[in-house]
Amino acid sequence: MSILKDKNILLGVTAGIAAYKTAHLVRQFIKAGANVQVIMTPASKDFITPLTLSTLSKNPVHSSFTNDEDDNAMWNNHVELGLWADLFVIAPATANTMSKMANGTCDNLLLATYLSAKCPVYFAPAMDLDMYKHESTKTSFDKLQSYGNTMIPATSGELASGLVGEGRMAEPEAIVAFIEANILDKLPLKGKKVLITAGPTYEALDPVRFIGNHSSGKMGFEIAKAAANNGAEVVLISGPTHQKVDHNQISVFPVVSAQDMYDEVHKHYQYIDIAILSAAVADYRPKQVADKKIKKKDASFTIELEKTKDILKSLGEQKRNQFLVGFALETNNELEHAKGKLKSKNLDLIVLNSLKDEGAGFGVSTNKVTFITKSNEIIDNKLKSKSQVAEDLIQQILKQIHA
C-alpha cells in the first residue's frame, strides 16, 4: 500500500503536449489507492479529452466555473475543490500557467482553485528547452517555491520540437514516486524502525489441538498502519490471524507459538527504535506435546502447563535506547495492575484496556484505552475506532519522545 492510499488528489492539467501523459498519471494515482479529481484548463482539452480523464478517475472533469450547455447546472465551486484536496498536483505545468500562478493571475477554474487551496501543491514543469531556460521561467520557479509549492523537476530528453534537452515533464511513475518520497521525508517517524506484535499465539496440545485466545490481531495491525503512515519502517510480527495489510512500509513476519514470537522479536529488537507489544501472548503452554492426536477416553483430562518466556520483560531487561510500549488487558484492579507491569517490565508507556468497558477488547472494531506513562501520567481516552486509537497511540509516543 502506498502512502497515497485514501488521499484526495486534485490533478490540474494545463495546455502542453505532455498532457497526453496525464491519462497514465491518473491510473498511477488510482493504483496507489488515491481518490482523484481532475481540473483542466480550457486549452488543455486540445491535447487530451475530458472523457478520457473522467473515465480513468471515475469522477467528472472540471474545466469551467459553469456548464454553458446547461442553464440549470451548478457552479463549480473552486473553494470546495481546494478544501477537498489533500494534494494538488499540476502536471503538466506550462510556462504560461506557472507565470499566472506566480503573479496571482486568476482567469480560469484551475488558477482560482490554486489560489484557494490549503493543501500542499506540487507542479511538474513541461516546455521546450529555450522556454525552460528563459529567465522569466526561472523567476516563476523561484517564486512558486518561495510560496511553499514543491517543484517536480523536469528531465532531459527528446522534446516536441525535436530538440533534445531539459524541459521534458517527469514520467508519471516518477511523479508518483517523487510525491511519495516527499511526503515520507516530512513525516515524524521517517527513518525510525518500529516493531509491533499482534494477534494471539497458539500453544500445541497435539498435532490438531492447541490452547489459544480470542485476539483477532486487529489492534496490532491498525497500529502497524498508523506507524507506517507516519513514516516508520515497520516490522509486524503476527500470530495466527485473518487480518491482512498491504503497505510498502510494513514487513509481516507470521509466527504461531509464544516461543516463535519470542525468537522472532529478538531477531529484530537490536535494530529497533520503538517496540509496541500488543499481541495476546499465551502465559502458559502444555509441558508435553503429544505427537499423535489425543484420543477421548476418560471422563476428565488433565494437562500440565509450564510458563512461556515473558517477551515484554526480556525486552525491558535488554533495553538500551528503544522506546518500549506494552499492553495490559485487565478485568479487575486495572490501574494498579497496569502500573505494576509498567514498572516491573521497564516500559516507557503502557496501554490499558479493560474487558469491563463495552466496545473494548477482542473481536470488535472499537477500543477504549488508558495511556499510562513512565512518569505516572494517566491519559484516559473515549471509545474510538481501533484505527483512531492506533493514531492516538503513535501521537502519544511522539509526544513522549520529543518531550
C-alpha positions in Angstrom: 0.0 0.0 0.0 1.3 3.4 -0.9 1.4 6.4 1.4 -1.0 7.9 -1.1 -3.8 5.4 -0.2 -7.1 7.2 0.6 -5.5 10.6 -0.2 -7.7 13.1 -2.2 -5.6 14.2 -5.1 -6.6 17.1 -7.3 -4.8 16.9 -10.7 -4.5 20.2 -12.6 -3.9 19.7 -16.4 -2.6 22.6 -18.5 -2.2 23.1 -22.2 1.1 21.3 -23.1 1.8 18.3 -25.3 2.8 16.4 -22.1 -0.9 16.4 -21.2 -1.2 13.1 -23.0 0.7 11.6 -20.1 -1.9 12.5 -17.6 -4.1 9.5 -18.5 -1.3 7.3 -17.2 -0.7 9.6 -14.3 -4.3 9.3 -13.2 -4.0 5.5 -13.5 -0.9 5.6 -11.3 -2.6 7.6 -8.6 -5.7 5.3 -8.6 -3.3 2.3 -8.5 -1.7 3.8 -5.4 -5.2 3.9 -3.7 -5.8 7.6 -4.1 -9.1 9.4 -4.9 -8.6 11.6 -8.0 -10.5 14.6 -9.4 -9.2 16.5 -12.4 -9.3 20.2 -13.4 -8.4 21.1 -16.9 -7.7 24.5 -18.4 -9.9 25.1 -21.4 -7.0 24.9 -23.8 -5.7 21.6 -22.4 -8.7 19.9 -23.9 -7.0 20.2 -27.3 -4.4 17.7 -26.1 -6.4 15.1 -24.2 -10.2 14.7 -23.8 -12.1 15.2 -20.5 -13.9 11.9 -21.3 -10.6 10.0 -21.0 -9.7 11.6 -17.7 -13.2 11.3 -16.3 -13.4 7.6 -17.2 -10.0 6.9 -15.6 -10.6 9.0 -12.5 -14.2 7.8 -12.1 -15.2 11.4 -11.4 -16.5 14.3 -13.6 -13.7 16.5 -15.0 -13.9 20.3 -14.2 -12.8 22.9 -16.7 -15.0 25.9 -16.2 -17.0 27.7 -13.5 -20.3 26.8 -15.1 -21.7 24.4 -17.8 -22.7 26.7 -20.6 -24.8 24.0 -22.2 -27.0 23.5 -19.1 -28.9 26.5 -17.8 -29.6 24.6 -14.5 -26.0 23.5 -13.9 -24.5 24.1 -10.5 -21.5 26.4 -10.2 -18.2 24.5 -9.9 -17.0 25.8 -6.6 -13.2 26.2 -6.7 -13.1 26.7 -2.9 -14.8 23.4 -2.2 -12.4 21.7 -4.7 -9.4 23.2 -2.9 -10.7 22.1 0.5 -11.4 18.6 -0.7 -7.9 18.0 -1.9 -5.1 16.6 0.3 -2.7 17.3 -2.5 -2.9 19.5 -5.6 -0.7 18.3 -8.4 -0.4 20.5 -11.6 1.1 18.4 -14.4 2.0 19.4 -16.9 2.6 22.9 -15.6 3.2 25.2 -18.7 5.3 28.4 -18.6 2.0 30.3 -19.1 0.2 28.7 -16.2 3.2 29.0 -13.9 3.6 32.7 -14.7 0.0 33.2 -13.8 0.3 31.2 -10.6 3.5 33.1 -9.6 1.8 36.5 -10.2 -1.7 35.9 -8.9 -3.5 36.0 -12.3 -6.8 34.2 -12.0 -8.6 33.7 -15.3 -9.7 30.1 -15.2 -11.0 27.5 -12.7 -7.6 25.8 -12.2 -6.0 29.1 -11.2 -8.9 30.1 -8.9 -8.6 26.7 -7.2 -4.9 27.0 -6.9 -5.3 30.4 -5.1 -7.9 28.8 -2.8 -6.1 25.6 -2.0 -4.9 25.0 1.6 -3.1 21.7 0.8 0.4 21.1 -0.4 0.8 22.0 -4.1 3.2 20.1 -6.5 3.9 21.4 -10.0 5.7 19.5 -12.8 7.0 21.9 -15.5 6.9 20.9 -19.1 8.0 23.0 -22.0 10.7 23.3 -24.7 14.3 23.8 -24.0 14.6 27.5 -24.7 11.4 28.3 -22.7 12.7 26.2 -19.8 16.0 28.1 -19.7 14.4 31.5 -20.0 15.0 33.9 -17.1 11.3 34.6 -16.7 10.6 30.9 -16.3 13.4 30.6 -13.7 11.7 33.5 -11.9 8.4 31.6 -11.9 10.1 28.6 -10.5 11.7 30.6 -7.7 8.5 32.5 -6.8 6.4 29.4 -6.8 8.8 27.5 -4.5 9.1 30.6 -2.2 5.3 30.4 -1.8 5.7 26.8 -0.4 4.9 24.9 -3.6 7.1 21.9 -4.5 8.6 21.6 -7.9 8.9 18.1 -9.5 12.0 18.7 -11.7 11.7 18.2 -15.5 14.0 15.7 -17.1 16.2 15.8 -20.2 15.2 14.0 -23.4 13.6 14.5 -26.8 11.1 17.4 -26.8 8.1 18.1 -29.0 10.2 20.5 -31.1 12.7 17.7 -31.9 15.4 19.3 -29.8 17.0 17.2 -27.0 17.4 18.8 -23.6 15.8 19.8 -20.3 12.1 20.6 -20.1 10.5 17.2 -20.5 7.9 16.5 -17.9 8.8 13.8 -15.4 7.2 10.4 -16.3 4.0 9.5 -14.4 5.7 6.8 -12.3 8.5 9.2 -11.4 5.9 11.9 -10.4 4.2 9.5 -8.1 7.5 8.2 -6.6 8.6 11.8 -6.1 5.4 12.8 -4.2 5.5 9.6 -2.1 9.2 10.3 -1.1 8.5 13.9 -0.4 5.6 13.1 1.9 7.6 10.4 3.7 10.5 12.8 4.2 8.2 15.2 6.2 6.6 12.5 8.4 7.6 12.4 12.1 8.7 8.7 12.1 10.8 9.0 9.0 14.0 7.0 9.5 12.6 5.1 12.5 12.2 1.4 12.8 9.1 0.2 14.7 8.5 -3.3 15.8 4.9 -4.4 16.6 3.5 -7.7 17.8 -0.1 -8.6 17.0 -2.7 -11.4 17.3 -2.8 -14.5 19.5 -0.4 -17.3 20.0 -1.4 -21.0 19.6 0.3 -23.5 22.0 0.0 -27.0 20.7 -1.5 -29.9 22.7 -1.1 -32.4 19.9 -0.9 -32.2 16.1 -4.5 -30.9 15.8 -5.3 -29.1 19.0 -4.0 -26.0 20.7 -4.5 -23.6 23.5 -5.2 -20.1 22.3 -7.3 -16.9 22.9 -9.8 -14.7 21.1 -7.4 -12.0 19.9 -8.1 -11.0 16.3 -4.9 -9.0 15.8 -6.9 -6.0 14.5 -5.5 -3.6 17.1 -1.9 -4.5 16.3 -2.5 -4.3 12.5 -4.0 -0.8 12.9 -1.0 0.3 15.0 1.3 -1.0 12.2 -0.6 1.0 9.6 -0.6 4.1 11.8 3.1 3.8 12.3 3.8 3.3 8.6 1.5 6.2 7.7 3.7 8.4 10.0 6.8 7.4 8.0 8.1 4.4 10.0 9.6 1.3 8.6 7.5 -1.4 10.4 8.3 -4.9 11.4 5.0 -6.6 12.2 5.2 -9.9 14.0 1.8 -11.6 14.0 0.3 -14.7 15.5 -2.4 -16.6 13.5 -5.0 -14.1 12.3 -7.2 -13.3 9.3 -6.0 -9.7 9.3 -4.3 -8.5 6.1 -2.1 -5.5 5.4 -0.7 -4.2 2.1 1.7 -1.4 2.8 5.2 -0.8 1.3 6.4 0.3 4.7 5.3 -2.8 6.5 7.1 -6.2 6.6 5.0 -9.0 8.1 6.6 -12.0 9.9 4.0 -14.7 10.8 4.5 -16.9 13.9 2.4 -19.4 15.7 3.6 -20.1 19.3 4.8 -17.8 22.1 8.3 -19.3 21.6 8.1 -18.5 17.9 7.2 -14.9 18.7 9.9 -14.6 21.3 12.6 -15.8 18.8 11.3 -13.5 16.0 11.1 -10.4 18.3 14.6 -10.9 19.5 15.9 -11.2 15.9 14.9 -7.7 15.2 15.0 -5.9 18.6 18.5 -4.6 18.5 17.8 -2.7 15.3 14.5 -1.2 16.5 13.8 2.4 17.7 10.2 1.7 19.1 8.7 -1.6 20.1 4.9 -1.9 20.7 3.9 -5.3 22.0 0.1 -5.6 21.5 0.0 -9.3 20.9 -2.1 -11.5 23.3 0.7 -14.0 24.1 -0.1 -17.2 26.0 1.3 -17.1 29.6 1.4 -20.9 29.7 1.8 -23.8 27.3 1.4 -27.6 27.6 4.5 -29.1 29.2 4.3 -32.2 27.0 3.0 -32.1 23.4 1.6 -35.3 22.1 3.0 -36.4 18.7 -0.3 -38.1 17.9 -3.9 -36.9 18.3 -5.1 -37.4 21.9 -8.0 -39.9 22.0 -11.1 -39.2 24.0 -11.1 -42.0 26.6 -11.6 -40.7 30.2 -14.3 -38.5 31.7 -11.7 -36.0 32.7 -8.4 -34.9 31.2 -5.5 -33.1 32.9 -2.9 -31.0 31.2 0.2 -30.0 32.9 1.3 -26.4 31.9 4.5 -24.5 32.1 5.2 -20.8 31.8 6.2 -19.3 28.5 9.0 -16.8 28.2 8.0 -13.3 29.1 8.8 -11.4 25.9 8.0 -7.9 27.2 10.1 -8.4 30.3 13.0 -9.7 28.3 12.9 -6.6 26.1 12.8 -4.3 29.1 15.9 -6.0 30.6 17.8 -5.7 27.3 16.5 -2.1 26.5 19.2 0.4 25.5 17.7 3.4 23.7 14.5 1.7 22.5 11.1 3.2 23.4 9.1 0.2 24.8 5.3 0.0 24.9 3.3 -2.7 26.5 -0.4 -3.6 26.6 -2.4 -4.6 29.6 -5.8 -6.2 29.3 -7.3 -6.4 32.7 -10.6 -7.4 34.4 -10.0 -6.1 37.9 -7.8 -3.6 39.7 -6.9 -2.3 36.3 -4.8 0.7 37.1 -2.9 -1.0 39.9 -2.0 -4.0 37.7 -1.1 -1.8 34.7 1.2 0.4 36.8 2.9 -2.6 38.3 3.5 -4.0 34.8 4.8 -0.7 33.6 7.4 -0.6 36.4 8.4 -4.3 36.6 8.9 -4.6 32.9 10.8 -1.3 32.4 8.3 0.2 30.0 8.1 3.8 28.7 4.3 3.6 28.2 1.6 1.0 28.8 -1.8 0.9 27.1 -4.5 -0.3 29.5 -7.9 -1.6 28.3 -10.5 -3.4 30.4 -12.9 -6.1 29.4 -15.4 -4.3 31.6 -15.6 -1.5 29.1 -18.4 -2.0 26.5 -17.0 -2.0 22.9 -13.4 -2.8 24.0 -11.3 -6.0 23.9 -11.2 -8.8 21.4 -13.1 -9.2 18.2 -14.6 -5.7 17.9 -13.7 -2.7 15.7 -13.5 -0.3 18.6 -11.4 0.1 21.8 -11.3 2.2 24.9 -7.9 2.6 26.3 -5.9 4.5 29.0 -2.3 5.5 28.5 0.0 5.4 31.5 3.4 7.0 31.0 6.7 6.2 32.8 6.2 9.4 34.8 2.8 8.0 36.0 0.7 10.4 33.9 -2.7 8.9 33.3 -4.4 9.8 30.0 -8.0 8.5 29.6 -9.5 8.1 26.1 -13.0 7.8 24.9 -14.4 4.8 23.0 -13.0 5.1 19.5 -12.3 3.0 16.4 -9.2 0.9 16.6 -7.7 2.9 13.8 -8.1 6.1 15.7 -6.8 4.5 18.9 -3.7 3.4 16.9 -3.2 7.0 15.7 -3.6 8.4 19.2 -1.0 5.9 20.4 1.5 6.9 17.8 1.0 10.6 18.7 1.4 9.8 22.4 4.7 8.1 21.6 5.9 11.0 19.6 4.9 13.4 22.4 7.0 11.5 24.9 10.0 11.0 22.6 10.1 14.7 21.9 9.4 15.9 25.4 
